[in-house]
Amino acid sequence: MRVRIADDLLMFLPATRREPVSRVAWDGTSTLGHIVESLGVPLPEIGRLAVRGETAEPSARPAAGDEVEVEPVSRPQPVPLDPGQDAPRFLLDVHLGTLARRMRLLGLDTAYHNDMDDPSLVVQANAERRVLLTQDRGLLRRRALWFGAYVRGSRPDDQLRDLLDRFAPVLSPWTRCTACNGVLVPVDKEEIERDLEAGTRRSYDVYGRCAGCGQVYWRGAHGDHLERIVEEATRQVETARAGTARPRAAVSDG
């Protein structure tokens, strides 16, 4: 059996076997999904599967001599939403803390814990219908996981671009606490000025407070840098939503 892997998925194959076409000895019982994952590609990263040119499900069983084609997920990728939900929710593993803060800056509902193990991540993702984002391929292979995605890129900038390109989510910048993911609500300066440094009181008049942890926010010294992140992200999502389904954007997987 010959399995042809799309270029965008070759990164998942072992470095010594990173070639588009692999010859696989079929045991007569394995499904397409099992065969592809045995090569190293997690099922959540697979889009269309085809056998002899015909679309097939991961549960299908090919025959000896078949040629299998494996394509990546098309972008932007839709996420099933619960009734009344207007945007996907996310859960990030312990290695993606900086990405989590940037996603919250953009108003994305982003859960993150720096001490949660893999089984607990799967439980929370399933219970809250959150897309589990990770760079752990083994975590994506867990059969119990309802929806997951591999985050490409070694730098937070690249990781954020990959996430926005893949899902093109609705953004609501400046509406969430970057520390705990709580919703920010406007707060009068008079209510909080006793807790502010003198320089902050003199320089700023507009404040928000997290309804969850109570942290107070204002446009401070890092405002310009954060504004650039928001503006770039907004442009990227608009471009992604205006385009058609396509392979992933190029980022550094360093």
C-alpha positions as a Python dict, from the first residue, in 0.01 Angstrom:
ca = {
    (1, 'M'): (0, 0, 0),
    (2, 'R'): (122, 350, -85),
    (3, 'V'): (31, 644, 139),
    (4, 'R'): (84, 990, -5),
    (5, 'I'): (115, 1260, 264),
    (6, 'A'): (55, 1626, 174),
    (7, 'D'): (354, 1856, 215),
    (8, 'D'): (189, 2048, 501),
    (9, 'L'): (174, 1726, 706),
    (10, 'L'): (528, 1600, 649),
    (11, 'M'): (643, 1779, 965),
    (12, 'F'): (467, 1508, 1169),
    (13, 'L'): (671, 1226, 1016),
    (14, 'P'): (1001, 1113, 1171),
    (15, 'A'): (1290, 1313, 1026),
    (16, 'T'): (1444, 999, 875),
    (17, 'R'): (1121, 914, 687),
    (18, 'R'): (1001, 1259, 587),
    (19, 'E'): (902, 1179, 230),
    (20, 'P'): (567, 1242, 57),
    (21, 'V'): (508, 876, -30),
    (22, 'S'): (540, 591, 217),
    (23, 'R'): (503, 221, 151),
    (24, 'V'): (303, 54, 427),
    (25, 'A'): (257, -316, 484),
    (26, 'W'): (-116, -361, 550),
    (27, 'D'): (-219, -624, 804),
    (28, 'G'): (-567, -674, 657),
    (29, 'T'): (-759, -520, 949),
    (30, 'S'): (-621, -171, 1024),
    (31, 'T'): (-835, 133, 944),
    (32, 'L'): (-716, 431, 744),
    (33, 'G'): (-701, 639, 1060),
    (34, 'H'): (-479, 385, 1235),
    (35, 'I'): (-249, 357, 934),
    (36, 'V'): (-202, 733, 902),
    (37, 'E'): (-148, 783, 1275),
    (38, 'S'): (107, 501, 1278),
    (39, 'L'): (309, 713, 1035),
    (40, 'G'): (299, 1003, 1283),
    (41, 'V'): (15, 1227, 1165),
    (42, 'P'): (-251, 1293, 1435),
    (43, 'L'): (-608, 1253, 1314),
    (44, 'P'): (-713, 1610, 1415),
    (45, 'E'): (-463, 1740, 1157),
    (46, 'I'): (-609, 1536, 874),
    (47, 'G'): (-862, 1683, 634),
    (48, 'R'): (-966, 1472, 336),
    (49, 'L'): (-866, 1107, 309),
    (50, 'A'): (-895, 939, -28),
    (51, 'V'): (-849, 581, -147),
    (52, 'R'): (-794, 538, -520),
    (53, 'G'): (-917, 897, -560),
    (54, 'E'): (-1243, 845, -370),
    (55, 'T'): (-1308, 1021, -39),
    (56, 'A'): (-1299, 780, 255),
    (57, 'E'): (-1361, 796, 630),
    (58, 'P'): (-1084, 726, 885),
    (59, 'S'): (-1280, 416, 990),
    (60, 'A'): (-1262, 267, 639),
    (61, 'R'): (-1040, -35, 575),
    (62, 'P'): (-833, -19, 256),
    (63, 'A'): (-719, -316, 52),
    (64, 'A'): (-370, -434, -29),
    (65, 'G'): (-228, -233, -317),
    (66, 'D'): (-450, 72, -257),
    (67, 'E'): (-308, 422, -289),
    (68, 'V'): (-411, 651, -5),
    (69, 'E'): (-397, 1030, -15),
    (70, 'V'): (-383, 1232, 307),
    (71, 'E'): (-465, 1604, 294),
    (72, 'P'): (-443, 1863, 573),
    (73, 'V'): (-739, 2038, 732),
    (74, 'S'): (-871, 2317, 510),
    (75, 'R'): (-851, 2668, 651),
    (76, 'P'): (-1036, 2841, 801),
    (77, 'Q'): (-1162, 2534, 986),
    (78, 'P'): (-1513, 2553, 1135),
    (79, 'V'): (-1565, 2451, 1498),
    (80, 'P'): (-1899, 2301, 1612),
    (81, 'L'): (-2070, 2553, 1842),
    (82, 'D'): (-2324, 2497, 2115),
    (83, 'P'): (-2664, 2675, 2084),
    (84, 'G'): (-2622, 3042, 2166),
    (85, 'Q'): (-2243, 3027, 2131),
    (86, 'D'): (-2107, 3274, 1873),
    (87, 'A'): (-1736, 3186, 1885),
    (88, 'P'): (-1520, 2883, 1968),
    (89, 'R'): (-1373, 2839, 2315),
    (90, 'F'): (-1014, 2725, 2364),
    (91, 'L'): (-799, 2539, 2615),
    (92, 'L'): (-419, 2553, 2592),
    (93, 'D'): (-168, 2308, 2734),
    (94, 'V'): (100, 2406, 2986),
    (95, 'H'): (358, 2507, 2725),
    (96, 'L'): (149, 2780, 2558),
    (97, 'G'): (112, 3040, 2832),
    (98, 'T'): (223, 3340, 2625),
    (99, 'L'): (-12, 3242, 2344),
    (100, 'A'): (-296, 3216, 2597),
    (101, 'R'): (-238, 3575, 2713),
    (102, 'R'): (-238, 3705, 2357),
    (103, 'M'): (-557, 3520, 2273),
    (104, 'R'): (-724, 3671, 2580),
    (105, 'L'): (-604, 4015, 2471),
    (106, 'L'): (-802, 3955, 2150),
    (107, 'G'): (-1113, 3862, 2348),
    (108, 'L'): (-1096, 3487, 2280),
    (109, 'D'): (-1236, 3266, 2556),
    (110, 'T'): (-909, 3095, 2649),
    (111, 'A'): (-861, 2860, 2944),
    (112, 'Y'): (-506, 2788, 3056),
    (113, 'H'): (-346, 2620, 3357),
    (114, 'N'): (29, 2589, 3412),
    (115, 'D'): (-3, 2267, 3612),
    (116, 'M'): (-270, 2053, 3442),
    (117, 'D'): (-184, 1702, 3321),
    (118, 'D'): (-296, 1552, 2990),
    (119, 'P'): (-596, 1351, 3115),
    (120, 'S'): (-732, 1657, 3297),
    (121, 'L'): (-691, 1870, 2985),
    (122, 'V'): (-900, 1623, 2785),
    (123, 'V'): (-1168, 1615, 3054),
    (124, 'Q'): (-1199, 1995, 3062),
    (125, 'A'): (-1189, 2030, 2683),
    (126, 'N'): (-1473, 1778, 2647),
    (127, 'A'): (-1682, 1909, 2937),
    (128, 'E'): (-1664, 2273, 2822),
    (129, 'R'): (-1649, 2203, 2448),
    (130, 'R'): (-1316, 2380, 2414),
    (131, 'V'): (-1072, 2331, 2129),
    (132, 'L'): (-757, 2186, 2287),
    (133, 'L'): (-448, 2357, 2145),
    (134, 'T'): (-116, 2183, 2194),
    (135, 'Q'): (223, 2098, 2048),
    (136, 'D'): (204, 1751, 2203),
    (137, 'R'): (122, 1507, 1923),
    (138, 'G'): (50, 1230, 2170),
    (139, 'L'): (-217, 1442, 2335),
    (140, 'L'): (-391, 1487, 1999),
    (141, 'R'): (-399, 1109, 1952),
    (142, 'R'): (-615, 1054, 2259),
    (143, 'R'): (-936, 897, 2134),
    (144, 'A'): (-1147, 1061, 2404),
    (145, 'L'): (-1064, 1415, 2286),
    (146, 'W'): (-1357, 1575, 2105),
    (147, 'F'): (-1161, 1847, 1915),
    (148, 'G'): (-795, 1940, 1913),
    (149, 'A'): (-539, 2120, 1700),
    (150, 'Y'): (-163, 2128, 1673),
    (151, 'V'): (-13, 2477, 1712),
    (152, 'R'): (262, 2542, 1460),
    (153, 'G'): (552, 2772, 1532),
    (154, 'S'): (809, 2808, 1809),
    (155, 'R'): (753, 3181, 1872),
    (156, 'P'): (431, 3329, 2017),
    (157, 'D'): (394, 3559, 1714),
    (158, 'D'): (398, 3261, 1477),
    (159, 'Q'): (173, 3056, 1704),
    (160, 'L'): (-89, 3332, 1712),
    (161, 'R'): (-79, 3374, 1336),
    (162, 'D'): (-124, 2999, 1292),
    (163, 'L'): (-421, 2994, 1532),
    (164, 'L'): (-593, 3289, 1362),
    (165, 'D'): (-528, 3147, 1016),
    (166, 'R'): (-667, 2808, 1112),
    (167, 'F'): (-990, 2918, 1282),
    (168, 'A'): (-1046, 3285, 1185),
    (169, 'P'): (-1237, 3334, 1513),
    (170, 'V'): (-1452, 3636, 1596),
    (171, 'L'): (-1234, 3881, 1790),
    (172, 'S'): (-1340, 4115, 2071),
    (173, 'P'): (-1016, 4289, 2174),
    (174, 'W'): (-970, 4441, 2519),
    (175, 'T'): (-1265, 4252, 2671),
    (176, 'R'): (-1092, 3976, 2871),
    (177, 'C'): (-849, 3958, 3157),
    (178, 'T'): (-514, 3834, 3030),
    (179, 'A'): (-442, 3685, 3373),
    (180, 'C'): (-752, 3474, 3436),
    (181, 'N'): (-974, 3496, 3122),
    (182, 'G'): (-1249, 3681, 3310),
    (183, 'V'): (-1465, 3944, 3138),
    (184, 'L'): (-1356, 4308, 3175),
    (185, 'V'): (-1615, 4564, 3278),
    (186, 'P'): (-1576, 4945, 3283),
    (187, 'V'): (-1498, 5093, 3623),
    (188, 'D'): (-1506, 5457, 3738),
    (189, 'K'): (-1169, 5601, 3826),
    (190, 'E'): (-1309, 5720, 4159),
    (191, 'E'): (-1378, 5361, 4263),
    (192, 'I'): (-1019, 5246, 4226),
    (193, 'E'): (-798, 5553, 4249),
    (194, 'R'): (-689, 5473, 4605),
    (195, 'D'): (-532, 5152, 4467),
    (196, 'L'): (-343, 5330, 4186),
    (197, 'E'): (6, 5473, 4182),
    (198, 'A'): (16, 5852, 4173),
    (199, 'G'): (162, 5857, 3822),
    (200, 'T'): (-109, 5627, 3692),
    (201, 'R'): (-384, 5844, 3846),
    (202, 'R'): (-242, 6151, 3677),
    (203, 'S'): (-190, 5991, 3336),
    (204, 'Y'): (-501, 5777, 3273),
    (205, 'D'): (-875, 5822, 3310),
    (206, 'V'): (-1022, 5509, 3147),
    (207, 'Y'): (-1010, 5181, 3338),
    (208, 'G'): (-1154, 4832, 3328),
    (209, 'R'): (-1176, 4569, 3599),
    (210, 'C'): (-1192, 4191, 3569),
    (211, 'A'): (-1525, 4057, 3691),
    (212, 'G'): (-1344, 3739, 3794),
    (213, 'C'): (-1021, 3826, 3975),
    (214, 'G'): (-1069, 4202, 4021),
    (215, 'Q'): (-749, 4303, 3840),
    (216, 'V'): (-762, 4661, 3708),
    (217, 'Y'): (-654, 4747, 3351),
    (218, 'W'): (-564, 5064, 3166),
    (219, 'R'): (-371, 5153, 2850),
    (220, 'G'): (-24, 5178, 2996),
    (221, 'A'): (333, 5187, 2874),
    (222, 'H'): (287, 4869, 2668),
    (223, 'G'): (-27, 4999, 2500),
    (224, 'D'): (134, 5066, 2162),
    (225, 'H'): (283, 4716, 2145),
    (226, 'L'): (-47, 4554, 2238),
    (227, 'E'): (-232, 4776, 1993),
    (228, 'R'): (-7, 4649, 1713),
    (229, 'I'): (-85, 4289, 1809),
    (230, 'V'): (-458, 4364, 1799),
    (231, 'E'): (-441, 4550, 1467),
    (232, 'E'): (-237, 4277, 1297),
    (233, 'A'): (-467, 4004, 1430),
    (234, 'T'): (-778, 4190, 1315),
    (235, 'R'): (-638, 4228, 963),
    (236, 'Q'): (-541, 3862, 950),
    (237, 'V'): (-884, 3738, 1055),
    (238, 'E'): (-1056, 3968, 806),
    (239, 'T'): (-833, 3832, 530),
    (240, 'A'): (-896, 3472, 636),
    (241, 'R'): (-1272, 3522, 649),
    (242, 'A'): (-1274, 3687, 306),
    (243, 'G'): (-1075, 3406, 145),
    (244, 'T'): (-1165, 3051, 53),
    (245, 'A'): (-1058, 2723, 211),
    (246, 'R'): (-685, 2678, 166),
    (247, 'P'): (-378, 2503, 311),
    (248, 'R'): (-212, 2650, 615),
    (249, 'A'): (-13, 2973, 605),
    (250, 'A'): (362, 2931, 623),
    (251, 'V'): (509, 2979, 972),
    (252, 'S'): (831, 2878, 1137),
    (253, 'D'): (805, 2538, 1303),
    (254, 'G'): (1159, 2575, 1439),
}
